[in-house]
Amino acid sequence: MQQPKVIFFDAVGTLFGVKGSVGEVYSYLASTVGVKCSSDLLEIAFFKSFKMSPPLAFPGIDIMAVSELEYQWWYQVAYDTFTEVDVIDQFADFDSFFQQVYDYFVTPHPWFLYTDVFPALKHWQQKGIELAIISNFDTRIYEVLDLFCLSEFFTTITISSTTGTAKPHPNIFLKALEKHQCQPQEAWHIGDSKKEDYDGAKAVGIQAFLLERNDDKIESESIINSMEMLI
């Protein structure tokens, strides 16, 4: 297979993941303020709330307003999650609690790095391939990448909240391609979502690879390992 000019990566679920589950994180943090709730129920409620939310993208918004909009977006997801499991009234101060939750996700505690990531990135970087990220995560991604010393690998980072559209919308992929002055057929995209990553990339003509991670397993035999042999 011909070597690509650039390889784009999804972030959460591809390069790094959440330890255990979001439900476990929410349950633990809620317990620190005296609210008890099943992590399994919170996990179900979180994904229901997450899927029902509008895309984490703010078209036509001044870049200086993005951070606050991201915060409010996640606040609503969390509020709806705890409302769904009928414990929202148990919080003495949900606003303060959510600030704790939001800040927690820029610490090392909730995240882990898949073990195949560093070897793969170094392999492709040494071959002179540009590496980049296309993600529906928010601007906290920069801090999380720094936690794992990954920032140095990526030439560009394109995220939905600052681009105005989220995967699988074609525009976010096209914006990323523009940054590299790259045609779709010169690029690869690797991600763990069939709809957002694989279908989204293919729709604009990018060679797409669907990454099937094993939930929260740090050591995961993956397509990244096998793809090293393609170039």
C-alpha positions as CSV (number, residue, x, y, z in Angstrom):
1,M,0.0,0.0,0.0
2,Q,1.3,3.5,-0.9
3,Q,2.6,5.5,2.0
4,P,0.1,8.3,2.9
5,K,1.1,12.0,3.3
6,V,-0.7,12.2,6.5
7,I,-2.4,9.9,9.0
8,F,-5.3,11.3,11.0
9,F,-6.3,9.8,14.3
10,D,-9.4,9.9,16.5
11,A,-8.5,10.6,20.1
12,V,-10.7,9.1,22.9
13,G,-11.0,5.3,22.3
14,T,-8.2,5.3,19.8
15,L,-5.1,6.9,21.4
16,F,-6.3,6.9,25.0
17,G,-9.3,5.8,26.9
18,V,-11.3,6.2,30.1
19,K,-10.2,4.0,33.0
20,G,-13.2,1.7,33.8
21,S,-16.1,3.8,32.5
22,V,-17.5,7.3,32.7
23,G,-20.2,5.9,35.0
24,E,-17.5,4.7,37.4
25,V,-15.9,8.2,37.4
26,Y,-19.2,9.9,37.9
27,S,-20.1,7.5,40.7
28,Y,-16.8,8.0,42.5
29,L,-16.8,11.8,42.3
30,A,-20.5,11.9,43.4
31,S,-19.6,9.8,46.4
32,T,-17.0,12.4,47.5
33,V,-19.9,14.9,48.0
34,G,-22.1,12.4,49.7
35,V,-24.2,11.3,46.7
36,K,-24.4,7.5,46.2
37,C,-25.4,6.1,42.8
38,S,-24.7,2.9,40.9
39,S,-21.9,3.3,38.4
40,D,-23.7,0.9,36.0
41,L,-26.9,3.1,36.0
42,L,-24.8,6.2,35.6
43,E,-23.0,4.7,32.6
44,I,-26.3,3.9,30.9
45,A,-27.7,7.3,31.7
46,F,-24.5,9.1,30.5
47,F,-24.6,7.5,27.1
48,K,-28.3,8.2,26.7
49,S,-27.7,11.8,27.6
50,F,-24.6,12.0,25.4
51,K,-26.3,10.5,22.4
52,M,-29.4,12.8,22.7
53,S,-27.2,16.0,22.9
54,P,-26.5,18.1,19.9
55,P,-23.0,17.8,18.3
56,L,-20.2,19.4,20.3
57,A,-19.7,22.0,17.7
58,F,-20.5,25.7,17.6
59,P,-20.7,27.2,14.1
60,G,-20.3,30.9,13.6
61,I,-19.1,31.4,17.2
62,D,-16.1,33.6,18.1
63,I,-13.2,31.4,19.2
64,M,-13.0,33.2,22.5
65,A,-16.5,31.9,23.4
66,V,-15.7,28.3,22.7
67,S,-14.4,27.3,26.1
68,E,-17.5,28.5,28.0
69,L,-19.8,26.8,25.4
70,E,-17.9,23.5,25.8
71,Y,-18.3,23.8,29.6
72,Q,-22.0,24.4,29.3
73,W,-22.4,21.5,26.8
74,W,-20.8,19.1,29.2
75,Y,-22.7,20.6,32.2
76,Q,-25.9,19.7,30.5
77,V,-24.8,16.2,29.7
78,A,-23.8,15.6,33.3
79,Y,-27.0,17.3,34.7
80,D,-29.2,15.1,32.5
81,T,-27.2,12.0,33.5
82,F,-27.8,12.5,37.2
83,T,-31.4,13.6,36.6
84,E,-32.0,10.3,34.7
85,V,-30.9,8.3,37.7
86,D,-33.0,10.4,40.0
87,V,-30.3,11.7,42.3
88,I,-29.9,15.3,41.0
89,D,-31.8,16.7,44.1
90,Q,-29.2,15.1,46.4
91,F,-26.5,17.5,45.4
92,A,-26.2,20.5,47.7
93,D,-24.4,22.5,45.0
94,F,-24.4,20.8,41.6
95,D,-22.6,23.7,39.9
96,S,-19.6,23.3,42.2
97,F,-19.7,19.5,41.8
98,F,-19.6,19.8,38.0
99,Q,-16.6,22.1,38.2
100,Q,-14.9,19.3,40.1
101,V,-15.9,16.7,37.4
102,Y,-14.8,19.0,34.5
103,D,-11.4,19.6,36.1
104,Y,-10.9,15.9,36.9
105,F,-10.8,15.1,33.2
106,V,-7.7,17.1,32.7
107,T,-5.8,15.1,35.2
108,P,-4.1,11.7,34.7
109,H,-6.6,9.9,37.0
110,P,-9.4,9.1,34.5
111,W,-7.3,8.3,31.5
112,F,-5.0,5.5,30.2
113,L,-2.8,5.3,27.1
114,Y,-3.1,2.2,24.9
115,T,0.3,0.5,24.9
116,D,0.6,0.3,21.1
117,V,0.3,4.0,20.5
118,F,3.9,5.2,21.2
119,P,5.5,2.5,19.0
120,A,3.1,3.1,16.1
121,L,3.5,6.9,16.2
122,K,7.3,6.7,16.4
123,H,7.3,4.2,13.5
124,W,5.2,6.5,11.2
125,Q,7.0,9.7,12.3
126,Q,10.4,8.1,11.4
127,K,9.0,7.4,8.0
128,G,8.3,11.1,7.5
129,I,4.5,10.8,7.6
130,E,2.6,13.7,9.0
131,L,0.5,12.8,12.0
132,A,-2.7,14.6,13.0
133,I,-5.9,14.4,15.1
134,I,-9.5,14.8,14.1
135,S,-11.7,14.6,17.2
136,N,-15.1,15.4,18.6
137,F,-13.5,16.1,22.0
138,D,-13.2,19.6,23.3
139,T,-10.2,21.9,23.9
140,R,-9.1,19.9,26.9
141,I,-7.6,17.5,24.4
142,Y,-4.4,19.6,24.4
143,E,-3.9,19.1,28.1
144,V,-4.6,15.4,27.9
145,L,-2.2,14.9,25.1
146,D,0.4,16.8,27.1
147,L,-0.2,14.4,30.1
148,F,0.9,11.5,27.9
149,C,3.7,13.4,26.1
150,L,1.9,12.9,22.8
151,S,1.7,16.5,21.6
152,E,5.1,16.4,19.9
153,F,3.9,13.8,17.4
154,F,1.0,15.8,15.9
155,T,1.4,18.5,13.3
156,T,-2.3,19.6,13.6
157,I,-5.3,19.0,15.8
158,T,-8.7,19.6,14.4
159,I,-11.6,19.4,16.9
160,S,-15.3,19.8,16.5
161,S,-15.9,22.6,18.9
162,T,-13.6,25.1,17.2
163,T,-14.3,23.8,13.6
164,G,-18.1,24.3,13.8
165,T,-18.9,20.7,12.7
166,A,-18.5,17.3,14.2
167,K,-17.6,13.9,12.7
168,P,-19.1,12.4,10.6
169,H,-19.8,15.7,8.9
170,P,-17.5,16.1,5.8
171,N,-16.5,19.6,6.8
172,I,-14.3,18.6,9.7
173,F,-12.4,16.2,7.6
174,L,-12.0,18.7,4.8
175,K,-10.7,21.4,7.2
176,A,-8.1,18.9,8.5
177,L,-7.0,18.1,5.0
178,E,-6.7,21.8,4.2
179,K,-4.2,22.2,7.0
180,H,-1.9,19.7,5.4
181,Q,-2.6,20.8,1.8
182,C,-3.5,17.2,1.2
183,Q,-5.9,15.5,-1.1
184,P,-8.2,12.9,0.4
185,Q,-6.6,10.0,-1.4
186,E,-3.2,11.0,0.1
187,A,-4.5,10.5,3.7
188,W,-5.5,7.8,6.1
189,H,-7.9,8.1,9.1
190,I,-7.9,5.7,12.1
191,G,-10.7,5.7,14.6
192,D,-12.9,3.4,16.7
193,S,-16.3,4.6,15.6
194,K,-17.9,3.1,12.5
195,K,-20.2,6.0,11.9
196,E,-18.0,9.0,13.0
197,D,-14.6,7.8,11.9
198,Y,-14.8,5.0,9.3
199,D,-17.9,6.2,7.4
200,G,-17.1,9.8,7.9
201,A,-13.6,9.5,6.4
202,K,-14.6,7.3,3.6
203,A,-17.4,9.7,2.6
204,V,-14.8,12.3,1.6
205,G,-12.4,9.9,0.0
206,I,-9.9,9.3,2.8
207,Q,-8.6,5.7,3.3
208,A,-10.3,4.7,6.5
209,F,-9.4,2.1,9.1
210,L,-11.8,1.0,11.8
211,L,-10.0,0.4,15.1
212,E,-11.7,-2.3,17.4
213,R,-10.4,-1.7,20.9
214,N,-11.2,-4.0,23.7
215,D,-13.2,-1.6,25.9
216,D,-10.9,-0.4,28.7
217,K,-8.0,-2.8,28.1
218,I,-4.7,-0.9,28.1
219,E,-3.0,-3.7,26.2
220,S,-5.1,-4.2,23.1
221,E,-4.1,-6.0,19.9
222,S,-5.2,-3.5,17.3
223,I,-5.2,-2.4,13.7
224,I,-2.4,0.1,14.6
225,N,0.0,-2.8,15.2
226,S,-0.9,-4.6,11.9
227,M,-0.9,-1.3,9.9
228,E,2.8,-0.8,10.7
229,M,3.5,-3.6,8.2
230,L,1.6,-1.8,5.4
231,I,4.2,1.0,5.1
